[in-house]
Amino acid sequence: MSEQNEKRVVAAPQAGSEEKSAQVISVELADDEEVRWQWTHYPDGTSAVTGYEIIKKQSERSGE
């Protein structure tokens, strides 16, 4: 029996400033998933990950 429910942990990218650290630390993804990080850009020029979207990987045959 193969385990299809195995998950992997993907850490969120870290911002350059500790003052505005990421609101998301990591996410768990299945083999057929990938994460799209959502960034917030502040007026002082710093950025931080403040959200994410888990999406299914596109098949390589789709051509898109």
C-alpha positions, 0 to 999 in steps of 0.5 A: 500500500503506497502512502498518497497522503504524505505531505511536505513542509515548505517554509515561507520566504523571510523578509529582510526586516525582523520588525515585519516578520512573515505572518505565515511560517510554513505550509504543508503541501501534497506532492501535487500541490505548490504554494503561491506566496502573497506579499505585502509591500510597506511604504518604508520599502520592506515586504513580508509574506502575509498569506498564501494560496495552495494550488494544484500543480499543472500537468506538463502536458497542458502547455500553459 
